[in-house]
Amino acid sequence: MRTVQHFQNPWRGRGFPAGGLSPLADVSDVAELLSKCPAHTPTQLRDAPELAVALGVARISLKDERQRMGLGSFKALGAAHAIAREAAVVGAGDLLQALQGRVYVTASAGNHGLSVAAGARLFGARAVIYLSDAVPEAFAERLREKGADVVRAGADYEASMRTAADAAQARGWTLLSDSSWPDYTELPLRVMEGYLQLAAEAVAQIDTPPSHVLLQAGVGGLAAAVAAHMRHVWGEGPQIIVVEPDAAPALMEGIRAGQVVDTTGPASCMGRLDCKAASMIALNGLARDADAFVTISETDAQRAADLMAAHGLPTTPSGAAGIAALPAGLDLPADAHVLAIVSEGPEDG
C-alpha cells in the first residue's frame, strides 16, 4: 500500500525569492581540521545488491554512519567540528585546554548532544545537554559517559530547546544548536559545515553518480549540507529527495509556505527526526537544491528498520528513514541507482 506523501519543490534551482543564508558547500576547511583528529577515519560506502532487489531498483549505495568517530552517528561531524573551529581560533597554546571555562549548552534527541559533549570535553569545555521526556534514557546515559551534564526538560524537542536557550541567556553559556533562526546562524552554519565531510567521502567513494539521493531530515541540517555539496560536485544530475516523518513535516510545509513554519503532530518513533520547525539555513538551501519532499509513516519507518536489520544493517527508524521511502511507495524507475544514508546505529548498539 502506498503511504508516502509527495510534494514537488516549486523553488528548485532558484531558492526562495527573499534569498537568505544557505549552507556552505566547500569541504576544504572541514577536511583540514579533521586531518588533525586521530579519531577520524572515513566511514564506509556499502553496495546493497540484495536490498536493491527487495526494493525494486537497480542499485542501492549506503553511506554507513553507524561507527562515525566512535559516537554512532553522522552527528559526530557537526557540533564537534563547530567547537574545534572555536578552539583553533583561541588556542594559541595548549589546544586541548583552549576552551577551559566555556560551557556549551544545547537541546538534543541524543546524537547532537553526544557530539557537543565529545567536542567540549576534547577542548577543555563543559557540556550541558537538555533532553525532552521523549528521549530514551539510553541516550542520557551515553551523554553522561561523555562527561555531559544532562537535564530533562519538557515533553518534546521544542520545549527542551526553549529551556536550553533560556539557560544560555541567563547563565552566559554558549548555545550550540543544530538548528538556526533569525539572529542565530553562525554556530549552526558551522555544525552543518561539518556534515560536508560525509558528502565529500560519498562522492569520492562512489564509482558513478547516483540517479537519486534519499536524505532523511529533522531540522534539515544533514540533508541541506549533503544536497549543497552534491549539487556543487554533480550539478543537476541526481534527483535529491528529502524524507521526513509525517508527524513532523517541517521542511515540506516550509517549502510549501516559502518560509519557516511551525508544524504540529504526535511524537514520532523517528526520534532524531521529530522536529516540528525547520532550520532556517537548511530550509533556504533545500529550497534551492532539493527536487522533492516526501513524508513517511511510523509503520513505514519501523518496517524499514526491520528490513535493514534483516540485511545485516541494524539501525533505528530514524537511521532507516531515507530508505523507508521506497517500500512506502516512492515511485522510482527500475534502473534507479539510489544513494542513501544509514545515519545512526541501533539504540542498543
C-alpha positions as CSV (number, residue, x, y, z in Angstrom):
1,M,0.0,0.0,0.0
2,R,1.3,3.4,-1.0
3,T,1.6,5.6,2.2
4,V,4.3,8.1,1.1
5,Q,3.1,11.7,0.6
6,H,5.0,13.6,-2.1
7,F,5.5,17.3,-2.7
8,Q,7.5,18.6,-5.7
9,N,9.7,21.6,-4.8
10,P,8.5,24.7,-6.8
11,W,11.6,26.7,-5.8
12,R,14.1,24.1,-7.2
13,G,17.2,25.7,-8.7
14,R,16.5,29.3,-7.6
15,G,15.5,29.2,-4.0
16,F,13.2,31.4,-2.1
17,P,12.7,34.9,-3.6
18,A,13.9,36.6,-0.5
19,G,17.1,34.6,-0.5
20,G,18.8,34.3,2.9
21,L,21.8,32.4,4.3
22,S,22.3,28.9,2.8
23,P,24.6,26.0,3.7
24,L,28.3,26.0,2.7
25,A,29.4,23.6,0.0
26,D,33.2,23.6,0.1
27,V,34.6,20.9,2.4
28,S,38.2,22.0,2.5
29,D,38.1,23.7,5.9
30,V,36.5,20.6,7.4
31,A,39.0,18.3,5.9
32,E,41.9,20.3,7.2
33,L,40.6,20.2,10.8
34,L,39.7,16.5,10.6
35,S,43.2,15.7,9.3
36,K,44.5,16.7,12.8
37,C,42.0,14.4,14.6
38,P,43.3,11.0,15.5
39,A,39.7,9.6,15.9
40,H,38.7,10.5,12.3
41,T,38.6,7.9,9.6
42,P,36.1,7.9,6.7
43,T,33.1,5.7,7.0
44,Q,32.2,3.0,4.5
45,L,30.0,3.3,1.4
46,R,28.3,0.0,1.0
47,D,26.6,-1.5,-2.0
48,A,23.5,-3.4,-1.0
49,P,22.5,-5.6,-4.0
50,E,20.1,-7.8,-2.1
51,L,18.3,-4.8,-0.6
52,A,18.1,-3.3,-4.1
53,V,16.4,-6.4,-5.4
54,A,14.0,-6.4,-2.5
55,L,13.1,-2.7,-3.1
56,G,12.8,-2.9,-6.9
57,V,15.7,-0.7,-8.0
58,A,18.9,-1.4,-9.9
59,R,21.3,-0.4,-7.2
60,I,21.5,0.9,-3.7
61,S,24.6,2.6,-2.2
62,L,24.5,3.2,1.5
63,K,26.8,5.7,3.4
64,D,27.1,3.9,6.7
65,E,27.5,6.3,9.6
66,R,26.9,3.9,12.4
67,Q,30.5,3.9,13.5
68,R,31.4,7.5,12.9
69,M,34.3,8.5,15.2
70,G,33.0,6.1,17.9
71,L,29.9,8.1,18.5
72,G,27.5,6.1,16.5
73,S,26.1,8.6,14.0
74,F,26.9,11.3,11.5
75,K,26.3,13.9,14.2
76,A,29.9,13.3,15.3
77,L,30.9,15.6,12.4
78,G,28.7,18.5,13.4
79,A,28.9,20.1,16.8
80,A,32.4,18.8,17.5
81,H,33.5,20.5,14.3
82,A,32.0,23.8,15.4
83,I,33.7,23.5,18.8
84,A,37.0,22.6,17.2
85,R,36.9,25.7,15.0
86,E,36.4,27.8,18.1
87,A,39.3,26.1,19.8
88,A,41.6,26.6,16.8
89,V,40.8,30.3,16.9
90,V,41.6,30.9,20.6
91,G,44.1,28.0,21.3
92,A,47.4,29.6,20.6
93,G,49.0,27.4,23.3
94,D,47.5,24.1,24.5
95,L,44.7,23.3,22.1
96,L,43.3,20.7,24.5
97,Q,42.6,23.4,27.1
98,A,41.7,26.1,24.7
99,L,38.1,26.4,25.8
100,Q,38.6,25.9,29.5
101,G,35.8,27.6,31.4
102,R,33.5,27.7,28.4
103,V,30.1,25.9,28.8
104,Y,28.3,24.7,25.7
105,V,24.6,24.1,26.1
106,T,22.1,22.5,23.7
107,A,18.9,20.5,23.4
108,S,19.1,17.2,21.7
109,A,17.3,14.0,20.8
110,G,20.6,12.2,21.5
111,N,23.2,12.3,18.8
112,H,23.8,16.0,18.5
113,G,24.2,16.1,22.3
114,L,26.9,13.4,22.0
115,S,28.8,15.5,19.5
116,V,28.6,18.6,21.8
117,A,29.7,16.5,24.8
118,A,32.6,14.9,22.9
119,G,33.8,18.2,21.4
120,A,33.5,20.1,24.7
121,R,35.5,17.5,26.6
122,L,38.2,17.3,24.0
123,F,39.0,21.0,24.2
124,G,38.5,21.6,27.9
125,A,35.0,22.9,28.0
126,R,31.8,21.7,29.7
127,A,28.6,20.5,28.1
128,V,25.1,20.8,29.4
129,I,22.5,18.9,27.4
130,Y,18.7,19.3,27.8
131,L,16.6,16.3,26.8
132,S,12.9,16.1,26.5
133,D,11.0,13.4,28.3
134,A,10.6,11.5,24.9
135,V,14.4,10.8,24.6
136,P,15.3,7.3,25.7
137,E,17.3,7.0,28.9
138,A,20.0,5.1,27.0
139,F,20.9,8.3,25.2
140,A,21.1,10.1,28.5
141,E,23.5,7.5,29.9
142,R,25.7,7.8,26.9
143,L,25.8,11.6,27.3
144,R,26.8,11.2,30.9
145,E,29.6,8.8,29.9
146,K,30.9,11.5,27.7
147,G,31.1,13.9,30.6
148,A,28.0,15.9,29.9
149,D,25.5,17.2,32.5
150,V,22.1,16.0,31.4
151,V,18.9,17.9,32.3
152,R,15.4,16.7,31.5
153,A,13.1,19.5,30.3
154,G,9.7,19.4,28.5
155,A,7.6,16.9,26.6
156,D,9.3,17.4,23.2
157,Y,12.4,18.7,21.5
158,E,11.0,22.2,21.0
159,A,10.3,22.5,24.7
160,S,13.8,21.3,25.7
161,M,15.3,23.7,23.1
162,R,13.5,26.7,24.6
163,T,14.8,25.7,28.0
164,A,18.3,25.4,26.8
165,A,18.2,28.8,25.1
166,D,16.8,30.4,28.3
167,A,19.6,28.8,30.3
168,A,22.3,30.0,27.9
169,Q,21.0,33.6,28.1
170,A,20.6,33.5,31.9
171,R,24.0,32.0,32.7
172,G,26.2,33.3,29.9
173,W,26.7,29.9,28.3
174,T,27.2,29.3,24.6
175,L,24.1,27.9,22.9
176,L,25.2,25.3,20.3
177,S,22.1,24.2,18.4
178,D,21.9,22.2,15.2
179,S,19.0,24.4,14.1
180,S,19.1,28.1,13.1
181,W,16.7,31.0,13.2
182,P,17.0,34.8,12.7
183,D,20.0,36.2,14.6
184,Y,21.3,32.7,15.4
185,T,23.2,31.4,12.4
186,E,27.0,31.3,12.9
187,L,27.4,28.2,15.0
188,P,24.6,26.1,13.3
189,L,26.2,27.1,9.9
190,R,29.5,25.5,11.2
191,V,27.6,22.5,12.5
192,M,26.2,21.9,9.1
193,E,29.7,22.5,7.5
194,G,30.9,19.5,9.4
195,Y,28.4,17.3,7.7
196,L,30.0,18.2,4.3
197,Q,32.7,15.6,5.2
198,L,30.2,12.8,4.9
199,A,29.1,14.1,1.5
200,A,32.6,14.5,0.2
201,E,33.5,11.0,1.3
202,A,30.5,9.6,-0.5
203,V,31.3,11.4,-3.7
204,A,34.9,10.1,-3.6
205,Q,33.9,6.5,-2.8
206,I,31.1,6.0,-5.3
207,D,32.1,4.8,-8.8
208,T,29.3,6.6,-10.7
209,P,27.0,9.4,-9.6
210,P,23.6,8.1,-8.4
211,S,20.4,8.9,-10.2
212,H,18.5,9.5,-6.9
213,V,19.7,10.7,-3.4
214,L,17.3,10.0,-0.4
215,L,18.0,12.2,2.6
216,Q,16.2,11.8,5.9
217,A,15.6,15.1,7.8
218,G,14.6,16.5,11.1
219,V,15.6,20.2,11.3
220,G,17.3,19.6,7.9
221,G,21.0,20.2,8.6
222,L,22.3,16.9,7.3
223,A,20.0,16.9,4.2
224,A,20.9,20.5,3.3
225,A,24.6,20.1,3.7
226,V,24.7,16.9,1.7
227,A,22.5,18.4,-1.0
228,A,24.6,21.5,-1.3
229,H,27.8,19.6,-1.7
230,M,26.4,17.1,-4.2
231,R,25.0,20.0,-6.3
232,H,28.4,21.6,-6.1
233,V,30.1,18.4,-7.4
234,W,27.4,16.7,-9.5
235,G,25.4,19.7,-10.7
236,E,21.8,19.0,-11.8
237,G,22.2,15.2,-12.3
238,P,20.8,13.4,-9.3
239,Q,17.2,13.8,-8.1
240,I,17.5,14.8,-4.4
241,I,14.5,13.7,-2.3
242,V,14.1,14.7,1.3
243,V,12.3,12.3,3.6
244,E,10.5,13.3,6.8
245,P,8.1,11.8,9.4
246,D,4.5,12.6,8.6
247,A,4.3,13.6,12.3
248,A,6.9,16.3,11.7
249,P,6.8,17.6,8.1
250,A,8.6,20.8,8.9
251,L,10.6,21.1,5.7
252,M,7.8,20.1,3.4
253,E,5.5,22.6,5.0
254,G,8.2,25.3,5.0
255,I,8.7,24.7,1.3
256,R,5.0,24.9,0.7
257,A,4.8,28.2,2.6
258,G,8.0,29.7,1.3
259,Q,9.3,30.2,4.9
260,V,9.9,28.5,8.2
261,V,6.7,27.5,9.8
262,D,5.7,25.6,13.0
263,T,4.1,22.2,12.5
264,T,2.2,20.0,14.9
265,G,1.9,16.3,15.3
266,P,2.2,13.4,17.7
267,A,5.6,12.1,18.9
268,S,7.4,10.0,16.3
269,C,9.3,6.8,16.6
270,M,11.8,8.6,14.4
271,G,13.0,10.5,17.4
272,R,16.0,12.1,15.8
273,L,13.8,13.4,13.0
274,D,10.9,14.5,15.2
275,C,11.4,18.3,14.8
276,K,8.4,20.5,14.3
277,A,10.2,23.5,12.9
278,A,13.0,23.5,10.3
279,S,16.4,25.2,10.5
280,M,16.2,28.5,8.6
281,I,19.6,27.9,6.9
282,A,18.7,24.3,5.9
283,L,15.3,25.3,4.5
284,N,16.9,28.0,2.4
285,G,19.4,25.5,1.0
286,L,16.9,22.8,0.3
287,A,14.5,25.3,-1.4
288,R,17.3,25.6,-4.0
289,D,18.8,22.1,-4.1
290,A,16.1,19.5,-3.3
291,D,13.8,18.2,-6.1
292,A,11.0,16.9,-3.8
293,F,9.9,16.3,-0.2
294,V,8.2,13.2,1.0
295,T,6.8,12.0,4.3
296,I,6.6,8.5,5.7
297,S,4.5,6.9,8.4
298,E,5.6,5.4,11.7
299,T,4.9,2.0,10.3
300,D,7.0,2.7,7.2
301,A,10.0,3.7,9.3
302,Q,9.8,0.7,11.6
303,R,9.4,-1.7,8.7
304,A,12.4,-0.2,7.0
305,A,14.5,-0.6,10.2
306,D,13.4,-4.2,10.4
307,L,14.3,-4.7,6.7
308,M,17.7,-3.1,7.2
309,A,18.4,-5.4,10.2
310,A,17.4,-8.4,8.1
311,H,20.1,-7.4,5.6
312,G,22.8,-7.1,8.2
313,L,22.5,-3.3,8.7
314,P,20.8,-2.8,12.1
315,T,19.7,0.8,12.7
316,T,16.8,2.8,14.1
317,P,13.7,4.0,12.3
318,S,15.5,7.4,12.1
319,G,18.6,5.8,10.6
320,A,16.5,3.9,8.0
321,A,14.1,6.7,7.2
322,G,15.7,7.6,3.8
323,I,15.4,4.0,2.5
324,A,11.9,3.8,4.1
325,A,10.5,6.0,1.3
326,L,11.0,3.1,-1.2
327,P,8.8,0.4,0.3
328,A,6.3,3.2,1.4
329,G,5.6,3.8,-2.3
330,L,8.1,6.3,-3.7
331,D,7.9,5.8,-7.4
332,L,11.4,5.4,-8.9
333,P,12.3,3.8,-12.2
334,A,13.6,0.2,-12.2
335,D,17.0,1.3,-13.4
336,A,17.5,3.8,-10.5
337,H,20.8,4.0,-8.6
338,V,19.9,5.2,-5.1
339,L,22.3,6.7,-2.6
340,A,21.0,6.8,1.0
341,I,22.5,7.3,4.4
342,V,22.3,4.9,7.4
343,S,22.6,7.8,9.7
344,E,23.0,6.0,13.1
345,G,23.4,2.7,14.8
346,P,20.8,0.9,16.8
347,E,19.9,2.4,20.2
348,D,21.1,-0.7,22.0
349,G,24.3,-1.0,19.8
